[in-house]
Amino acid sequence: MNDKQREQVGFGATVREARKKRGWSQTELGEQSGLSRPTIARVEANSDVTTATIAKIAHALGLRLELQDPG
C-alpha cells in the first residue's frame, strides 16, 4: 500500500495492517503499547484519540509518524 492509499484509508487501517503483519491481536498490541484493547479498537475504527495514544501505538509497531503540509 502506498502513502496516498494509506492517507485515503486512514490511520486506523494502517495500524490494523501493521498489527496483523506482526501476528498480534488487539490485546497484544495493547500490552506492547501500554493501552487497553478497547483503545486499540477505537484507533482502528478511526475514532477520536489523542496524539499521545497515536504515538504509543506507532512506537509499539515501529511506525514513523510524519507531519506533512498538504500544499
C-alpha positions as CSV (number, residue, x, y, z in Angstrom):
1,M,0.0,0.0,0.0
2,N,1.5,3.4,-1.0
3,D,1.4,6.6,1.1
4,K,-1.5,8.1,-0.9
5,Q,-3.6,4.9,-0.3
6,R,-2.8,4.9,3.4
7,E,-3.9,8.6,3.6
8,Q,-7.2,7.6,2.0
9,V,-7.9,4.6,4.2
10,G,-6.9,6.3,7.4
11,F,-4.6,5.8,10.3
12,G,-6.7,3.0,11.8
13,A,-6.3,0.8,8.7
14,T,-2.6,1.4,8.8
15,V,-2.4,0.4,12.4
16,R,-4.6,-2.7,11.8
17,E,-2.4,-3.7,8.8
18,A,0.8,-3.3,10.8
19,R,-0.6,-5.2,13.8
20,K,-1.7,-8.1,11.7
21,K,1.7,-8.3,9.9
22,R,3.2,-8.9,13.3
23,G,0.5,-11.5,14.1
24,W,-0.7,-9.5,17.1
25,S,-4.2,-9.4,18.4
26,Q,-5.6,-6.0,19.6
27,T,-4.9,-7.2,23.2
28,E,-1.3,-7.9,22.3
29,L,-0.8,-4.5,20.7
30,G,-2.4,-3.0,23.8
31,E,0.1,-4.8,26.0
32,Q,3.0,-3.7,23.8
33,S,1.8,-0.1,23.8
34,G,0.6,0.2,27.4
35,L,-3.0,0.8,26.2
36,S,-6.3,-1.1,26.6
37,R,-7.8,-3.3,23.9
38,P,-10.8,-1.0,23.6
39,T,-8.5,1.9,22.9
40,I,-6.8,-0.1,20.2
41,A,-10.2,-0.9,18.7
42,R,-11.1,2.8,18.8
43,V,-7.9,3.7,16.9
44,E,-8.5,1.1,14.3
45,A,-12.1,2.4,13.9
46,N,-10.7,5.9,13.3
47,S,-12.4,7.3,16.4
48,D,-11.1,10.4,18.1
49,V,-7.9,9.6,20.0
50,T,-5.1,11.7,21.5
51,T,-1.8,12.2,19.8
52,A,-0.2,10.5,22.9
53,T,-2.2,7.4,22.1
54,I,-1.2,7.5,18.4
55,A,2.5,7.9,19.4
56,K,2.4,4.9,21.8
57,I,0.9,2.7,19.1
58,A,3.3,3.9,16.5
59,H,6.2,3.2,18.8
60,A,5.0,-0.3,19.6
61,L,4.6,-1.1,16.0
62,G,7.8,0.6,14.8
63,L,5.9,3.0,12.7
64,R,7.2,6.5,11.9
65,L,4.9,9.5,12.5
66,E,5.3,12.3,10.0
67,L,3.6,15.6,9.6
68,Q,3.2,16.9,6.1
69,D,2.0,20.1,4.6
70,P,-0.7,19.1,2.2
71,G,0.0,22.1,0.0
